[in-house]
C-alpha cells in the first residue's frame, strides 16, 4: 500500500532526512519518499500501518502532517 501525506514545517534537506528516517522506523514501512518541494511524503507500507501512526511519527519528528 502507498499513503501520501502533506507535511508542513520542513525547510531544508536535513528536515527531509529527519522525516524520512522517522517514517522508515515505523514497523511495516518498506520505504518513504519525502519531497521538500512538494511538501509531502509517499509512504510504501504493509496493510497494518495506519495513517494515524504515520502522522504520529511525523509529529514526533517535529513536523505537522495532513492526510
N, C-alpha and C positions, 0 to 999 in steps of 0.2 A: 504494500500500500504506500501511497505518497500523500503527504499532507503539506499544504502550503500555508504559512503564517506570515503576516506582516509584522515587522519589528521596528519599533521606534527607539531612538536614543543612540544608535550606532553612528559614530563619526569618523572612524578610521579602520584600517585593515586589522589593527590589533583587536578592535571590537568584534570584527567578523570572526577572527580566530577564536576569541573567547566564547562567542555564541556557538560556533561550530563544535568546539570541544565539549561544551556543556550538553549540546544535543546528542552528540555521539556517545556520551557517557550513559545515556538512558539505556537500560536493558531492553533489547529488542530493536533498537535503532541500527540499521545497516549503514546508512550514510546520511550526511546533511550537506546541502549546498546553500551557502549563505551569501547573499549579494548586498553589498553596501549601496550600490547604485539603485537597485530596485527596492531596497529596504524590506527584503523578505528572505525567508528560508524555505527550502523544499526538503522535507524530511522523508527518507525512504525507510520504512519500518515494517515490523511484523504486525499482525492483527491486534495483538494485546496492548499496543501502545496507544494511549488516548490523547486527544487534543489537549485535555487538561494537564496531562503530565508534560507535554511539550511546552505549553505556556508556562507551567511552573518552573521548568528548567531554565527557560529564558529569563523569567523574573528573578530567579536565584542568581543568575549571572549579572543581574543589574539592569536589565532592559525590559521594555514593555512589548508584549505580543498581542496581536489581534488575529482571530481566525477568520 
